[in-house]
Amino acid sequence: MAKSAATRAVYSTDGGRLCPQCQRPLRACVCGTAKPANTGDGIVRIRRETKGRGGKAVTVIEGIPEHPEGLKSLCKQLKQRCGVGGSVKDSAIEIQGDQRTTCQQVLATMGYQVKLSGG
């Protein structure tokens, strides 16, 4: 049985992970800096953390499919809306204090699918 050159493999592990935009292996990606750092499953998850922060609460937002510059501008908008400080660390946005509901409302109006995670 001969393979046709026009058919595309349904699943293959020999190329490794594929870029979500150009569908090439990550090492041969041609998207450059415009590709998102983290695509995940398309759901933005918001949780509250206190571990390792001296008991102070921090809202952590993960899973936003944006490139790092887009994350910085989104972080700035969230900080202004909540009236607190924050930063971008390891493709996650950290906002000071328990700001889960405010961040959820803002991200939902921007068109993201948002879920609250954790207890």
Beta strands, then each sheet from edge to edge (+ up, - down):
strand 1: 43-49
strand 2: 58-62
strand 3: 86-89
strand 4: 92-96
strand 5: 113-116
sheet 1: 3+ 4- 2+ 1- 5-
end
